[in-house]
């Protein structure tokens, strides 16, 4: 049995063709390079700069997206209100002599068409022109208590009737700010429709 000297001990060759010392050093440097890469990634100045940029830009971007969504919802609501008002005005104009209260009929038609909307937020105005050309204005009235039984007698064939329906619209609550909540962008969506009484 032959003994190996201590100086030949490091010269044992591994299956990869490298000595055991060289293989150990490579594993150690590989571990250090992964740690080094992670450290560099976490503390590099570029990553910190990007994080600061994101922190500055993200709120502005979110506000912009919310504003676009809020405007789109207002436009969609305005279109729905326009369709409902137009249909109600045409229906009332076509029923001259058949209805006893054109204002109450307007409320019924609009609230039926827009059943998911808050009835107390509607503001109604109706202008009916009689056979002598005199305009009679009824309203503006808020809510569902709009009534004008005298308006049925004023309706005359081939005379104009103008219906105005407004709705109190509130924008998304994210657009409200301030300690006293003084900035609350809201307003009325207003649609006016004129028809000839048949």
Buried (B, 14 or more C-beta within 10 A) or exposed (E): EEEEEEEEEEEEEEEEEEBEEEBEEEEEEEEEEEEEEEEEEEEEEEEEEEEEEEEEEEEEEEEEEBBEEBEEEBEEBBEBBBEBBBBBBBBBBEBBEEBEBBBBBBBBBBBEBBEEBEEEBBBBBBBBBBEEEEEBEBBEBBEBEBBBEEBBEBBBEEBBBBBBBBBBBBBBEEBBEEEEEEEEEEEEBBBBBEBEBE
